[in-house]
Amino acid sequence: MLAGRTDAVAPSRGTHAGFNANVHGARGLFALSVFVFHVVNSGLGTFPALATGVGNFIARTPEYGVELFFCISGYVIMGTLRRSEDPAAFVGDRLIRIYPTLWASIFVIMGVGMTTGTHGFEDMPASRLAWAVPANMLALPGILPLDNIHPAAWSLSYEIAFYLACAACWAMRRKFGTRVRWVAIPAVMALVIHYPRGALLLAGIVVAGGWPHGGAAARIARHPIPLILLFLACWRMVQELSLPDHIVQTTMLAWSADARLPLALVAVAAATLGFAGITRGHGALGRVLCWGPFQYLGTISYGFYLWHPIVMSGAKAALLRAGIPQAAGIWSQSVFLVVTLPPAIAMAHASQRILERRLADRLRRRLRHTPALITASTPAGIGRGTLCPANRTDELSGSKGGGEIRVSIVIPAFDAEGTIKRALDSARLQGGAELEIIVVDDASTDRTPTIVAQEAALDHRIRLLSMSANAGPAAARNRGLDAAQGEWIALLDADDSYHPGRIDHLLDLANRVGADMVADNVMLHHADGTVPDAPMIPPALLSRPAELTTAEFIARNVGSPDAPRVSYGFLKPMLRTAFLRGKGIAYDERNRFSEDFMLYVDCLTKGARWWLTPEAMYQYTIRAGSLTEQQSSGDLMRLRQMEEDLLADPRVRVDPLLVQAITRHKAVLDRCYYYRAFTDAVKGRDVALAARLLADNGRSARLIAREAARQLPTILAKALRGGYVAHARR
């Protein structure tokens, strides 16, 4: 149920695994609903309208957040199965996630109960305790009629049984092929009939398979809130008709004798459609679930589910001893909620950090267990490692097996404390694609690494890598490219941001056209606000998806009367990881200017298919004195050398348009290089070097003069502002 906690992962569009922020937020919402139910069920005073009748019926329905968690478990199981190398690894991965926190909570309950003579331990004989403890540690009560030490742990027995059944079907399918369905389907039906709540696990599997694909069902699923409310109402009515028994004590065979069976069928259908709407982010609920509080609760949901009853038990005893419920009267439940929620969250946070991350990671290392990392279908050249990084022990980090993570977002950062949070927020809310977010801190001197570390503690997808010394954006990006485990690598600068849905939009285009690189238009945003935001590529030049050739990419960066200049080097494409690694492509770490342009040219000349889409979903921030505006003569010299090498390449020389584009672009580089080198020599009072540059060839003096004339307005403007200001170099 909650044991997968942060693994909101399942096949997207029926084929690919994907982290789903809406499902992750739903964990937080459903965990909170179970907490609210336990407040309502505390027996403390409340408002008369909530104590009886319809009000009480409504107030007690949050109990069924547990069933909705079963939907999540069924949903995520598909992605987890695909990421596991064999049934044993799958089961091991699940148990390492479930048992540490469960055992810790059981030991706390036992310690308190034995010390105070409460929680049923006051009259439990030692012989009964001897078998009750191991049975509870294995999470058997619930699926089996055994004493339950932890009041909230019964659902874990359902989840473990579900995992074992999946592993058994997987193992049998290996041996018997598709014939296993003649055993699996009747077995599943028997389990659902005997344990009706298991139907919600199947609902999650159905949604993970892509249903509903279209038609009326898909239109209905666009309204998840009324569907979830319909499920809660119908399931609650099934419970009321089952009294004095609880749903868990009844079967569908008993339900078939009265109205409970049709009510249950309506409830399961509503839950399936409502959950499908949640996974697709439909309606207001889709937006709410992406809010930070629900994302955080989703991260700590497993610990929150197991620890909040323990916190409530102690808090209730303390309140009763202090006489607060008598004084608070009908406000008692409200006081109880306010008193218990903060410590329950604090306990869950500590549990998630210590037990679910650190201890689980140590167990994996001790047992040499790698959580679902290796798959038979991992494309060659994508996955470079098999072990989960030490600070990523959750479900997503376990899916680091190459192509199973769809997209790795790489963010180089240097002294970006004012903007990095915005960049991270825009990345973490990208649709249904399974993401990892790699921030490479380039030896920042401000709070950038601290901010990223704090965000990583709240979102398992974020990983912080630190450079030992400042090496520049190219080196930082290479570090991120090396660490990336996704099928695609998306670039994001620390002061830029994505618009919602960007990654999914680019993935759709890439899948349609078979591209190696895909990019959208960029929205140019001037940080000083002096210029309105505008797309870089005018609609007249890019009105529909189109392929970008090497010749056009280079030519547009110069411009001509019949081809206006467009700085395609500003684009931030998503690149296929297998292509980069298969071709040995990386950033030239010597350059701090035009490193993107050089990488893109390298990709294109080595055969990459690059497609553009007109939507401007990348916000590119322009700041005065940014690295983009800084050019060294060394940077320009390396660009010139690259283009000289291209002009000497026989594969390039057969394309007249490409040769023409490179020649024109190199002419601009020559002019910029000689001017920059000459002015640097003059500023450095190196008369000999300045003289050599003027006489370097028959054109150098003329090129320096032309560029000086072009730069004259800028020079005068700076002089009027008080002279040149030296910008800090990274």
C-alpha positions in Angstrom: 0.0 0.0 0.0 2.2 2.8 1.3 5.4 0.9 1.3 6.5 2.0 -2.1 6.1 5.6 -0.8 7.9 7.7 -3.4 7.7 5.2 -6.3 4.9 6.8 -8.3 6.1 5.0 -11.3 4.2 3.0 -13.9 4.1 2.5 -17.6 3.2 5.7 -19.4 1.2 5.4 -22.6 1.3 1.7 -22.1 5.0 1.3 -22.9 7.3 3.5 -20.9 7.8 4.0 -17.1 7.2 7.4 -15.8 7.4 9.3 -12.5 4.0 10.8 -12.0 3.9 13.9 -9.7 0.1 13.6 -9.5 0.3 10.1 -8.2 3.0 11.1 -5.8 0.8 13.9 -4.5 -2.1 11.5 -4.2 0.0 9.5 -1.8 0.1 12.6 0.4 -3.6 13.3 0.1 -4.6 9.7 0.9 -2.2 9.5 3.8 -3.7 12.7 5.2 -7.3 11.3 4.7 -6.4 8.2 6.8 -5.0 10.5 9.5 -8.2 12.5 9.5 -10.2 9.3 9.8 -8.2 8.3 12.9 -9.0 11.8 14.4 -12.7 11.2 13.7 -12.5 7.7 15.1 -10.7 8.8 18.3 -13.8 8.9 20.4 -13.2 12.5 21.5 -15.9 15.1 21.4 -16.9 16.7 18.1 -19.7 18.8 16.6 -23.2 17.3 16.8 -23.6 17.5 13.1 -20.6 15.2 12.6 -21.5 12.7 15.4 -24.6 11.1 13.8 -26.4 10.8 10.6 -25.2 12.0 7.3 -22.4 14.1 8.9 -20.9 11.1 10.6 -21.3 9.1 7.3 -19.2 11.7 5.5 -16.7 12.2 8.3 -15.8 8.5 8.4 -15.3 8.1 4.7 -11.6 9.2 4.8 -11.0 5.7 6.1 -11.1 4.5 2.6 -8.0 6.4 1.7 -6.4 3.0 2.3 -8.3 1.5 -0.6 -7.2 4.3 -2.8 -3.6 3.5 -1.8 -4.2 0.1 -3.2 -4.8 1.7 -6.5 -1.4 3.3 -6.3 0.2 0.0 -5.4 -1.3 -1.7 -8.4 -0.3 1.2 -10.6 3.4 1.3 -9.6 3.8 -2.4 -9.6 4.1 -2.5 -13.4 7.0 -0.2 -13.6 8.7 -1.9 -10.7 8.4 -5.3 -12.3 9.9 -4.0 -15.5 12.9 -2.6 -13.6 13.6 -5.8 -11.7 16.1 -8.3 -13.1 14.2 -11.4 -11.7 11.4 -12.3 -9.3 13.7 -12.7 -6.4 15.2 -9.2 -6.9 11.7 -7.8 -7.2 10.6 -9.4 -3.9 13.8 -8.4 -2.2 13.4 -4.8 -3.3 9.8 -4.7 -1.9 10.7 -6.2 1.4 13.7 -3.9 2.0 11.3 -1.0 1.5 8.6 -2.4 3.8 10.2 -4.1 6.8 12.6 -1.6 8.4 10.0 1.0 9.2 7.4 -1.7 10.1 9.7 -3.4 12.5 10.8 -0.1 14.1 7.1 0.9 14.7 6.3 -2.6 16.1 9.2 -2.4 18.5 8.1 1.0 19.7 4.5 -0.3 20.3 5.8 -3.4 22.1 8.2 -1.3 24.3 5.5 1.1 25.3 2.9 -1.6 25.8 5.1 -3.8 27.9 6.3 -0.9 30.0 2.9 0.6 30.7 0.8 -2.6 30.5 -1.3 -1.2 27.6 -2.0 -2.0 23.9 -3.1 -5.5 24.8 0.2 -6.6 26.4 -1.1 -6.5 29.9 -2.8 -9.9 29.6 -0.9 -11.5 26.6 0.8 -14.7 27.7 4.5 -15.2 26.7 3.6 -18.2 24.5 1.2 -16.1 22.5 3.6 -13.2 22.3 6.3 -15.6 21.0 4.5 -16.3 17.8 2.6 -13.0 17.5 5.8 -10.9 17.3 7.4 -12.8 14.3 4.0 -13.0 12.6 3.6 -9.3 12.8 7.2 -8.6 11.7 6.4 -10.6 8.6 3.2 -8.6 8.2 0.9 -11.6 8.2 -2.0 -10.3 10.3 -4.7 -8.9 7.9 -4.4 -11.5 5.2 -4.5 -14.1 8.0 -6.6 -14.0 11.1 -3.8 -13.3 13.6 -3.3 -10.8 16.5 -2.3 -7.5 15.0 0.3 -5.5 17.1 0.3 -2.5 14.8 -3.3 -1.2 14.2 -2.4 0.2 10.8 -0.2 -2.5 9.5 -2.9 -4.9 8.3 -2.8 -3.3 4.8 0.9 -4.3 4.4 -0.1 -8.0 4.5 -2.4 -7.3 1.5 0.5 -5.5 -0.3 3.1 -8.2 0.4 0.7 -11.0 -0.7 0.1 -9.0 -3.9 3.8 -8.7 -4.5 4.4 -12.4 -3.9 1.5 -13.2 -6.3 3.1 -11.0 -9.0 6.5 -12.6 -8.5 5.0 -16.1 -8.6 3.2 -15.2 -11.9 6.4 -13.8 -13.3 8.4 -16.9 -12.4 5.7 -19.2 -13.8 5.5 -17.2 -17.0 9.2 -17.7 -17.5 8.7 -21.4 -17.4 5.3 -21.9 -18.9 4.9 -18.8 -21.1 1.4 -17.3 -21.7 -0.2 -20.5 -20.5 0.3 -19.2 -17.0 -2.8 -17.1 -17.5 -5.0 -20.2 -17.1 -3.7 -20.3 -13.5 -3.2 -16.7 -12.8 -6.6 -15.4 -13.8 -8.7 -17.9 -11.7 -6.3 -17.3 -8.8 -6.7 -13.5 -9.0 -10.4 -13.8 -9.2 -10.5 -16.1 -6.1 -8.4 -13.7 -4.2 -10.6 -10.7 -5.1 -13.7 -12.7 -4.2 -12.2 -13.6 -0.8 -10.5 -10.2 -0.2 -12.7 -7.6 -2.0 -10.3 -4.8 -1.2 -7.9 -6.4 -3.6 -10.1 -5.2 -6.5 -8.5 -1.8 -6.0 -5.1 -3.3 -6.7 -6.4 -4.5 -10.0 -7.8 -1.1 -10.7 -4.3 0.4 -10.4 -2.9 -2.2 -12.8 -5.7 -1.5 -15.3 -4.8 2.3 -15.2 -1.1 1.5 -15.5 -1.9 -0.4 -18.7 -3.2 2.8 -20.3 -7.0 2.4 -19.7 -9.1 4.3 -20.6 -7.7 4.8 -24.1 -10.5 7.0 -25.3 -14.2 7.2 -25.8 -16.8 7.9 -23.0 -14.6 6.4 -20.3 -11.8 8.8 -21.0 -14.2 11.7 -21.0 -15.6 10.7 -17.6 -12.1 10.3 -16.2 -11.4 14.0 -16.8 -13.5 14.6 -13.6 -11.6 12.8 -10.9 -13.1 14.6 -7.9 -16.8 13.5 -8.3 -15.6 10.0 -9.2 -13.5 9.7 -6.1 -16.4 11.0 -4.0 -18.7 8.5 -5.7 -16.3 5.7 -4.8 -16.1 6.8 -1.2 -19.9 7.1 -0.9 -20.6 3.6 -2.5 -17.8 1.9 -0.5 -19.1 3.5 2.7 -22.6 2.2 1.9 -21.1 -1.3 1.4 -19.6 -1.0 4.9 -22.8 0.2 6.5 -24.7 -2.7 4.9 -22.1 -5.1 6.2 -22.4 -4.1 9.9 -21.7 -5.3 12.5 -18.9 -6.9 10.4 -16.1 -4.8 8.8 -15.5 -5.1 5.0 -12.3 -6.9 5.7 -14.3 -9.7 7.4 -16.7 -10.2 4.5 -16.5 -11.6 1.0 -18.0 -10.8 -2.4 -19.9 -14.1 -2.1 -21.8 -12.6 0.8 -22.2 -9.3 -1.0 -23.9 -11.0 -4.0 -27.0 -11.7 -1.8 -27.9 -8.0 -1.6 -27.2 -4.5 -2.8 -23.6 -4.6 -1.7 -22.3 -6.3 -4.9 -23.7 -3.7 -7.4 -22.6 -0.9 -5.0 -19.1 -2.4 -4.9 -18.9 -2.7 -8.7 -19.9 1.0 -9.1 -17.4 1.9 -6.4 -14.5 0.0 -8.1 -15.4 1.5 -11.5 -15.5 5.0 -10.1 -12.2 4.5 -8.3 -10.6 3.2 -11.5 -11.8 6.1 -13.6 -11.1 8.6 -10.9 -7.6 7.3 -10.3 -7.0 7.4 -14.1 -8.0 11.1 -14.0 -5.5 11.6 -11.2 -2.6 10.0 -13.0 -3.3 12.2 -16.0 -3.5 15.4 -14.0 -7.1 16.2 -14.9 -9.1 18.9 -13.3 -8.5 21.1 -10.2 -7.3 18.0 -8.3 -4.5 17.5 -10.8 -3.2 21.0 -10.0 -3.6 20.6 -6.2 -1.7 17.4 -6.0 1.3 19.0 -7.5 1.5 21.5 -4.7 4.6 21.3 -2.5 2.8 20.2 0.7 1.2 17.2 -1.0 4.4 16.3 -2.8 6.2 16.4 0.6 3.5 14.3 2.2 3.8 11.9 -0.7 7.5 11.5 0.1 6.9 10.7 3.8 3.6 8.9 3.3 4.7 5.4 4.4 6.3 6.6 7.6 3.3 8.9 8.2 0.9 6.0 7.8 2.8 3.8 10.3 3.8 6.4 12.9 0.8 8.6 13.2 -1.3 6.0 15.1 1.5 5.7 17.7 1.8 9.5 18.0 -2.0 9.7 18.4 -2.1 7.1 21.1 0.5 8.9 23.2 -1.1 12.3 22.5 -4.6 11.1 23.4 -3.4 9.7 26.7 -1.6 12.9 27.6 -4.6 15.0 26.7 -7.0 12.8 28.8 -4.7 13.0 31.8 -4.6 16.8 31.4 -8.4 17.0 31.2 -8.2 18.9 27.9 -11.0 17.0 26.1 -13.4 17.8 28.9 -12.5 21.5 28.7 -12.5 21.6 24.9 -15.9 19.9 24.5 -17.0 19.7 20.9 -13.7 21.1 19.8 -11.8 18.1 21.2 -11.2 16.5 17.9 -10.0 19.8 16.4 -7.5 20.2 19.3 -6.5 16.6 18.9 -5.7 17.1 15.1 -3.7 20.3 15.8 -1.7 18.6 18.6 -0.9 15.4 16.8 -0.3 16.5 13.2 3.1 18.2 13.7 4.8 15.4 15.7 3.4 12.8 13.3 4.9 14.6 10.4 8.2 15.0 12.3 8.3 11.3 13.1 7.5 10.5 9.5 10.2 12.8 8.2 12.8 11.3 10.5 11.7 7.8 9.6 12.0 8.6 5.9 15.5 10.0 6.3 16.8 7.3 8.7 15.0 4.1 7.9 13.7 4.4 4.4 16.8 5.9 3.0 19.9 5.4 5.1 19.1 2.0 6.7 17.6 0.6 3.5 20.7 1.7 1.6 23.0 0.0 4.1 20.9 -3.2 3.9 21.2 -3.2 0.1 25.0 -2.8 0.3 25.2 -5.4 3.0 23.1 -7.9 1.0 24.6 -6.7 -2.3 21.1 -6.1 -3.4 20.5 -3.6 -6.2 16.9 -2.4 -6.3 15.5 -3.1 -9.8 18.4 -1.7 -11.6 19.2 -4.1 -14.4 16.7 -5.0 -17.1 17.1 -7.3 -20.1 15.8 -4.5 -22.3 18.3 -1.8 -21.2 19.6 -0.2 -24.4 23.3 -0.5 -24.9 25.2 2.6 -24.0 22.6 4.1 -21.8 23.2 2.7 -18.3 26.8 3.2 -17.1 26.3 1.8 -13.6 24.3 -0.7 -11.6 24.5 0.5 -8.0 22.0 3.0 -6.7 23.7 6.2 -5.5 24.0 6.4 -1.8 21.6 9.3 -1.4 18.9 7.8 -3.6 17.3 4.7 -2.0 13.8 5.3 -3.1 11.9 3.7 -5.9 13.0 6.1 -8.5 16.6 5.8 -7.7 16.1 2.1 -7.9 15.1 2.5 -11.5 18.4 3.8 -12.6 18.7 1.1 -15.2 19.4 3.0 -18.3 16.3 3.5 -20.4 13.9 3.0 -17.6 14.3 6.6 -16.4 13.0 8.4 -19.4 14.6 11.8 -18.9 17.6 13.1 -16.9 17.5 16.8 -16.4 21.0 18.2 -16.0 21.3 21.6 -14.2 24.8 23.1 -13.9 24.8 25.7 -11.1 27.2 28.3 -9.8 26.2 30.9 -7.2 22.5 30.5 -8.2 20.9 30.8 -4.8 18.4 33.3 -6.1 17.1 31.2 -9.0 17.9 27.5 -8.4 14.7 26.9 -6.5 12.6 28.2 -9.4 14.5 26.0 -11.9 14.0 22.9 -9.7 10.3 23.6 -9.2 9.8 23.9 -13.0 11.7 20.6 -13.5 10.0 18.6 -10.8 6.5 19.4 -12.1 7.1 18.0 -15.6 4.2 15.8 -16.5 4.2 12.0 -16.5 7.7 11.3 -17.7 9.9 9.5 -15.2 12.6 12.0 -14.3 15.8 12.4 -12.4 17.1 15.9 -11.8 20.9 16.2 -11.5 22.2 19.4 -10.2 26.0 19.9 -10.6 27.2 22.5 -8.2 30.3 24.1 -9.7 32.0 25.1 -6.4 29.4 27.8 -5.5 30.4 30.3 -2.9 26.8 31.0 -1.8 23.9 28.8 -0.5 23.2 27.1 -3.8 24.3 23.6 -2.6 22.5 24.0 0.7 19.2 24.9 -1.1 19.6 21.9 -3.5 20.4 19.5 -0.6 17.2 20.7 1.1 15.1 20.2 -2.0 16.7 16.7 -2.5 15.6 15.7 1.0 12.0 16.5 0.0 12.1 15.1 -3.6 13.8 11.8 -4.2 14.3 12.6 -7.9 16.8 15.4 -7.2 20.5 14.5 -6.9 23.3 16.9 -6.0 26.8 16.5 -7.4 29.5 18.8 -6.3 32.6 19.8 -8.2 35.8 20.0 -6.1 36.8 23.3 -7.8 35.1 25.7 -10.2 35.6 24.3 -13.7 33.0 26.1 -15.8 29.6 25.2 -17.2 31.0 22.8 -19.8 32.8 20.7 -17.2 29.7 20.8 -14.9 27.5 19.6 -17.8 29.8 16.8 -18.6 29.7 15.7 -15.0 25.9 15.6 -15.3 26.0 13.8 -18.6 28.2 11.1 -17.2 25.9 10.6 -14.2 22.7 10.6 -16.2 20.8 7.3 -16.4 17.9 8.4 -18.5 17.0 7.5 -22.0 17.1 11.3 -22.8 19.1 14.1 -21.3 17.4 17.5 -21.0 19.4 20.7 -20.4 18.4 23.4 -18.0 20.4 26.4 -16.8 20.1 27.3 -13.1 18.6 30.7 -13.9 16.1 29.4 -16.5 12.9 27.4 -16.2 10.6 25.0 -18.0 7.0 25.6 -18.8 4.6 22.9 -17.6 4.4 19.9 -19.9 7.6 20.7 -21.8 9.3 17.3 -21.4 6.2 15.3 -22.4 5.7 17.5 -25.4 9.3 17.0 -26.6 9.0 13.2 -25.9 5.9 13.0 -28.0 7.6 14.8 -30.9 10.7 12.6 -30.6 8.7 9.4 -30.7 6.7 10.6 -33.7 9.7 11.5 -35.9 12.5 9.3 -34.5 14.7 12.2 -33.6 18.1 12.1 -31.7 17.6 15.7 -30.6 14.4 17.6 -30.0 14.0 21.3 -28.9 11.3 23.8 -28.6 11.4 27.6 -29.2 12.8 29.6 -26.2 11.0 32.4 -24.5 13.5 35.2 -24.0 13.2 36.8 -20.6 15.2 39.9 -19.7 15.9 39.8 -16.0 15.9 43.6 -15.7 12.4 43.8 -17.2 13.4 46.4 -19.8 12.2 44.2 -22.7 9.0 42.3 -22.9 9.2 38.5 -23.1 9.2 37.2 -26.6 9.9 33.9 -28.5 13.4 33.8 -30.0 12.3 32.2 -33.3 9.6 34.3 -34.9 6.4 32.4 -35.8 7.0 33.2 -39.5 10.2 31.1 -39.4 8.8 28.2 -37.3 5.1 27.6 -37.4 5.1 23.8 -37.2 7.5 21.0 -36.3 10.5 20.9 -38.6 13.8 19.2 -38.9 16.9 21.4 -38.4 19.9 20.7 -40.7 23.5 21.3 -40.0 23.7 24.0 -42.7 20.7 25.9 -41.5 21.8 25.7 -37.8 25.2 27.3 -38.7 23.8 29.7 -41.3 21.1 31.1 -39.0 23.7 31.9 -36.3 25.1 34.4 -38.8 22.1 35.5 -40.8 21.9 37.0 -44.3 19.5 39.2 -46.2 17.4 36.2 -47.2 17.8 34.3 -43.9 17.4 36.4 -40.8 19.8 35.7 -37.9 18.5 33.3 -35.2 20.7 32.3 -32.4 20.0 28.6 -32.6 22.9 28.1 -30.1 20.5 29.4 -27.4 18.2 26.4 -27.9 18.1 23.8 -25.1 17.5 20.5 -26.8 16.7 17.1 -25.3 19.3 14.7 -26.5 19.2 10.9 -26.8 21.7 9.5 -24.3 22.6 6.5 -26.5 23.5 8.8 -29.4 25.8 10.9 -27.3 27.6 8.0 -25.7 27.6 6.0 -28.9 29.3 8.8 -30.8 31.6 9.9 -27.9 30.1 13.4 -27.8 30.8 15.7 -24.8 31.3 19.4 -24.1 34.7 21.0 -24.7 35.6 21.8 -21.1 38.1 24.5 -22.2 35.3 26.7 -23.4 33.2 29.0 -21.3 31.5 30.5 -24.3 29.6 28.8 -27.1 30.1 25.4 -25.5 26.5 24.6 -26.4 27.0 25.6 -30.1 30.1 23.4 -30.4 28.3 20.4 -28.9 25.3 20.9 -31.2 27.5 21.1 -34.3 29.3 18.0 -33.1 26.0 16.1 -32.8 24.7 17.3 -36.2 27.9 16.5 -38.1 27.9 13.0 -36.6 24.4 12.3 -38.0 21.9 13.5 -35.3 18.4 14.2 -36.5 17.3 17.4 -34.8 13.6 18.4 -34.8 12.2 21.7 -33.6 8.7 22.5 -32.4 7.3 26.1 -32.4 6.0 26.2 -28.8 8.2 28.3 -26.6 8.3 26.2 -23.4 11.8 27.0 -22.2 12.2 30.4 -20.5 15.7 31.7 -21.2 16.8 34.4 -18.8 19.1 37.1 -20.3 21.3 38.9 -17.7 23.9 41.7 -18.3 27.4 40.3 -17.9 26.3 36.7 -18.1 28.6 34.0 -19.4 26.8 34.1 -22.7 28.1 37.6 -23.3 31.7 36.9 -22.3 34.1 35.7 -25.0 37.8 35.0 -24.6 40.2 34.9 -27.5 40.9 31.3 -26.5 37.2 30.4 -26.8 37.0 32.0 -30.2 40.2 30.3 -31.4 38.8 26.9 -30.5 35.6 27.7 -32.4 37.7 28.7 -35.4 39.7 25.5 -35.2 36.6 23.4 -35.0 35.2 25.0 -38.2 38.6 24.7 -40.0 38.5 21.0 -39.2 34.9 20.7 -40.5 35.9 22.4 -43.8 38.7 19.8 -44.2 36.3 16.9 -43.6 35.4 15.1 -46.9 31.9 14.4 -45.6 31.3 18.1 -45.2 32.8 19.2 -48.5 30.3 17.2 -50.5 27.5 19.5 -49.2 27.9 23.0 -50.9 25.3 24.6 -48.6 27.0 23.4 -45.5 30.4 24.5 -46.7 29.0 27.9 -47.5 27.4 28.2 -44.1 30.6 27.2 -42.3 32.7 29.6 -44.4 30.4 32.6 -43.6 30.2 31.7 -39.9 34.0 31.3 -39.7 34.4 34.8 -41.3 32.5 36.3 -38.4 34.6 34.3 -35.9 37.8 35.5 -37.6 36.7 39.1 -37.2 35.6 38.6 -33.5 38.8 36.6 -32.7 41.3 39.2 -34.1 39.4 42.0 -32.4 39.2 40.3 -29.0 42.8 39.1 -29.1 44.0 42.6 -30.2 42.1 44.5 -27.5 43.3 42.0 -24.9 46.8 42.6 -26.0 46.3 46.4 -25.9 44.8 46.2 -22.4 47.7 44.0 -21.3 50.2 46.5 -22.8 51.6 43.7 -24.9 52.7 45.8 -27.8 54.6 43.0 -29.6 51.5 40.7 -29.6 49.3 43.5 -30.8 51.6 44.2 -33.7 51.8 40.5 -34.6 48.0 40.3 -34.7 47.7 43.4 -36.9 50.2 41.8 -39.3 49.0 38.2 -38.9 47.7 38.0 -42.5 46.5 40.3 -45.1 43.1 40.6 -43.6 43.6 40.8 -39.9 44.1 44.6 -39.6 40.9 45.1 -41.8 39.0 42.6 -39.6 40.0 44.4 -36.4 39.0 47.7 -37.8 35.6 46.4 -39.0 34.8 44.9 -35.6 36.0 48.0 -33.8 33.5 50.1 -35.9 30.8 47.6 -35.1 31.6 47.7 -31.3 31.8 51.5 -31.2 28.3 52.2 -29.9 28.8 49.7 -27.1 32.1 51.2 -26.2 30.7 54.7 -26.1 27.7 53.5 -24.0 30.0 51.9 -21.5 32.2 54.9 -21.4 29.2 57.2 -20.6 28.2 54.8 -17.8 31.6 55.2 -16.1 33.8 52.8 -18.0 34.2 49.1 -18.2 33.2 47.0 -15.3 35.1 43.8 -14.8 32.8 40.9 -14.5 33.6 38.0 -12.2 34.6 35.0 -14.3 33.5 31.5 -13.3 
